Amino acid sequence: MCGHYGCEDTRQTLSLHQNVLDKNDHYAEHNRSMFQHLLVLNILSSPGAGKTTLIQRILHDVDLISGADPLNRPQGTVQPGVIVGDLATDRDAERLRQTDQPVIQINTGNLCHLEAKSVGKAAQQLELDNLNLLIIENVGNLVCPAVYDLGEDLRIVLMSVTEGEDKPLKYPTMFKSAHVVVITKIDIADVVGFNLEEVLGYLRLIAPQALVFELSAMTGEGLTKFYAYLNQSLFQRVASTVV
């Protein structure tokens, strides 16, 4: 029937898609070898959820993150680098460069996600030996990036209070893949009528594996706990690479 009416061969499409993912996974493993001394964060969200604002705050607060260990153990300093993915322009990268931290831009053109190969190439433009934290800001999208491994250690999915409570239900693949879910713009939750208990219930259902943080990158609310988590994850990663 499809041959007569010109409709797509589903088997061929699935095979092509699997080949693309297999090739991406190969590059992701190569990235892991290159990133073995780094903690790598893949930060994902829909457009406007606050990825760039949160990363900008992190870059400004590296000294706070370095001292965020609740036991006050001396652990060294956070040395970050950033890779930013956008379809076009380098506006977000320019914002982040104002922090005087190293930032590399990837423009994907028509691609709605970052791929491991392009991330690896971009990372080679950073002085990785001088870094211990690599932050990847993925393209704003809750669909395509969910199935592309970039070689990251932690997948951090943001959702803002302005998006409503049902994002985990609408985009389960993304949230099921998350190590961390960050609910952003929590300072305006009451203003927009955001029901925190409802979304926490959805996250327990869809993403029970994920740690959940509620914060505002603008006011600083909730950042102390998030920074303590980054501190612990970073220096556990660094300790694991020490022979």
Secondary structure as UniProt FT lines:
FT   HELIX           2..5
FT   HELIX           10..34
FT   TURN            35..37
FT   STRAND          39..44
FT   TURN            47..48
FT   HELIX           51..60
FT   HELIX           62..66
FT   TURN            70..71
FT   STRAND          80..86
FT   HELIX           91..97
FT   TURN            98..100
FT   STRAND          103..107
FT   TURN            109..110
FT   HELIX           116..123
FT   TURN            124..125
FT   HELIX           128..130
FT   STRAND          133..137
FT   HELIX           144..147
FT   STRAND          154..160
FT   HELIX           161..163
FT   HELIX           167..170
FT   HELIX           172..176
FT   STRAND          180..184
FT   HELIX           186..188
FT   TURN            189..193
FT   HELIX           196..206
FT   TURN            208..209
FT   STRAND          211..214
FT   TURN            217..219
FT   TURN            221..222
FT   HELIX           223..240
//
